[in-house]
């Protein structure tokens, strides 16, 4: 099996994907636009490996070898011979279009061009390339080293071979896959969590129940590991609002219409754990 991976974007998701792939034996090119972003990404990977070593979950020599398989670069040309490229940048279609146009020119024929998007239709991303059959959604979950799921998304023109190669890659780095056969905005997981968070936020906004009680209901009533409002705080309320907006724009389905109170939280900068305040205080 081909073992050269390129990851575009060295943020939390991109560096996590690079980390698990290098640990699984892939040679990884991690590309971002600034050296500072690359340093943050590689420092995060090293710190994560160190934690696994300290807990006895990873051998120090294996961690060192995995780090040695990661090459950080600002040059897009460095991804030219990758067998699989995973784009993991901000959820903005214009940004993704720019990247996929460039990848289409640079990356070798037969390579898989994957997007880690959680909500944008793969068909829209693939449309700017001359090889839409090679474009697929490979949606990892955060934090990548801990979360077992990968959502594979078939675009309108994604070939069976591309989907199979994407599955082989995801399974090779220890993940379990589900397949989204129809390219709807938000796929399966983002639609489910967005609908749940939006309804929970509406119940909270209208004073039906406290955030704590809504989350307890989902944990104890449905066996969820974490309630929807705590999940929103962890993910980032801004990110979930953005995802729900994308789905609503595509589907015009009212259940994805974000309540005003949630929009005001984003306006005020109360976007969850990363700001110290969301539905809960941190």
N, C-alpha and C positions, 0 to 999 in steps of 0.2 A: 504493500500500500504506500502511496505517496505520503511523504512526511514533512513537507515544507509548508508552513502556514505564515500568512501575513495578517497582522491586525492593524486596522486603521483607527487611530484614536487611543491614547494612553491614559484615559480617565479611569474611573472606578471599574467600569464594565470591561473596557479594552484590556487593561492590565490584568484583570481577573481571568479573562479568556487566555491571555498569553501565559499566565502563571500555570493554569491547569494543563494547558497543552504542552508546555515545556516539560512539566513534571511527567507527562505521559510519553515523552520521548520525541515530540515534534521539534524540529528546528523552527524557531519563531523570529520573524522580523516584526518589530513593534514600531509603527510609524506615527509621528505626530508632527505638528507644524513648528513647534518650538522645543529647544533643548530643555527649557525649564519644565515643560509638561512631561517630557520623556524622563527627566530625572525624578520627578514626583512619582511617575508610574513605576519605574524600576526600583526606587526606594521602597515603595509600597509592597511590591512583589517580594523583595528581600526580607522585609519585616514580617510578611505573612509566612514565608518559608521558615524564618527563625522561630516564629510562634509554634508552627507544626513540629519543628525539631525539638523545641523545649518541652512540648507535650508528649514526645515520643511517638508521634504519628508519621514522622518522616526522618529518614536517616540523614545525618549532616552531609555525608558524601553525595547522596542523591540530590539534596537541595543545591549543593555547590554545582553539580553536573547540570541540573535543570537551569540554574542561572546562566551557566555557560552556553546554553542553547538559545538564549535570547539576545538578539542584536537590536539595539535601539537606533533609529535613524530619522532624519527629517526629509530624506530623499524618497520621493514616491517611486523613482526608478528601481529602488532596492527591492520592490515587491514583484518585479517582472517575472521571476521564475517560480513564484509560489503556486502550489497546487490548489490551495484554498485561500481566499482572501475574506476576512470577516471585517466589515465596516461596523464600528461601534462609536459613532459620534452623536452629537446632539440631535434630538428628534425634530429636525427641520427638513422639509422636503427639498428646499433649494440647496441646502448644504450637502445633502445626500446626492442630489443630482450632479452637483459639481464633482464630487468624489467618484461617482460611478462613470461619468463621462471620461474622467482621467484614467480610471482603472481599465476601461474598455480599450483605450489606446495603448496602455503599458503592459497589461498582464497577458501571459501566453494563451494561445488557443487551448480550449479544453479545460481551463481552470474553472473552479467553482467560485462565483462571486456572491458572497452571502452578506445579508444585512442583519444586524442584531436589533433592528427596530421592534418596538413593542406594540405599535399601533398603526403605522403607515402602511398602506397596501403595497405589497411587493411588486405588483404589476406596474404601479406608478414609478417606482424606483427603477425597475428594469427597462422601462420604456425609452430611457435616454441612451441605452446601449445598443450595439448592433448584435447582441447575443442574449436576448431575453430568456432563451431556453436554459442559459447557464446561471441565472440569478435565482436565489432562493432565500427565504427567511430562516435564520438560525438564531432564535431568541433565547438567550441565556437569562438566568435570574440572579439577582444580587443578594448576598455576596456570592460571586461565581464559585469560589472554592467549596462553599458549604451547600449550595442549593443543587439538588439532583436533577431538576427538570430542564429540558430544552424543548422549545416549541418550534417544530419545522413547518415552514409555511410555503405552500406551493402557489407561485404566481400563476397568472393566466396562461403563460407559455413555458413555465418551468418543466424541464424534461424529467422523465423517470430516472435517468442516469444521474442527473444533478441532485435530485432528492435522495437517491441511494448513497451518493458520495457524501452528502451532508450528514446523513444518518450515521454512516460509517465513522466520519470524523467525530461527531458528538459522542457516540458510544465509545470511541477509542480514548476519550478523555474522561470516561467514567460516568457519563450522563444517561438518563432515561429520556426517550423521545416520545412526544405525541405529534401527530401529523394533522395540520390544518389543510384540508383538501380544497376549500374554497376561500379565496383571498378577500375576506371581509375585513374592514377596518377594525383593529383591536384584536383580531384573531379570536382565540378561545379565552385565554387567561385574562387579557386586559379588558375584554368585554365583561367577563364575570366580576372581576374586582372593581371595575368602574361602576357597574350597575349597583353593586353592594355598597360601595363607598358613597355614591350619590344618594342612595336611599337612606343610609345611615346618617349622612349629613343633613338631609331634609328632616328626619325625625328629631335630630339634635337641635336644628335651627328653630323648629316649631315648638320646642319645649316638651315634646312627648316623653323624652327620657334623657338622662345625663349621658355623656360620652362613655363614662365608666360602665354604666348599666347596659348600654347598647353593645359594648365590646364583650361584657360578661355573657350576655345572651348568646352571642355567636360562639364564644369559647365553650360554654357549658351546654348550650342547646344543640349546637351543630358540630362540636368537636374541633373547631378551628384552633390552630395553635396560637393565633393572635387575632384580636377583633379588628373590624374594618377601619375604625378611626385611628387606632394605634398603628395599623398598617400604613394608613395615609401619612401619618407623621414620620414613620420610618422611611417610606419611599420618597417623601417630599410632596406636600400638597400641591405645589406648583406643577410638578411632573404629572400628577394624577389629573389635575384640572386640564392640562394640555392634552393628555391622552383622551379624556372624556370629550373634550372639544373636537378633537380629530374624528372620533367615532360619530359624534352628533352631526358634524358637518357632512360626513359621508352618508349616514343612515337616516338622518332627520327623525330619529327615534327619541321620543321625549324622556325615556328613562335615563338617557345619558346627558340630559340638560343639567348642568351644574348649578346648585342653589346659590343665590346671591351672597349669602354669608361666607361661603367657601371662597368665592371670588374676592370678597373684601379681605379675607385672611391673607390671600396672596398679595393684594395691593398693599397691605400693611407690613408685609414681610414676615408674617407669622406662618412659616411654611413647614413647620415640624421640627424634628430633632436637630437638623443642621442649623436652625436659627434659634433654638432654645425654647420655642413656643409654637404650638400648633393647636390641636384639640386638647393636648396636655401640655404642662410646663416641664421643661427638662433642666 
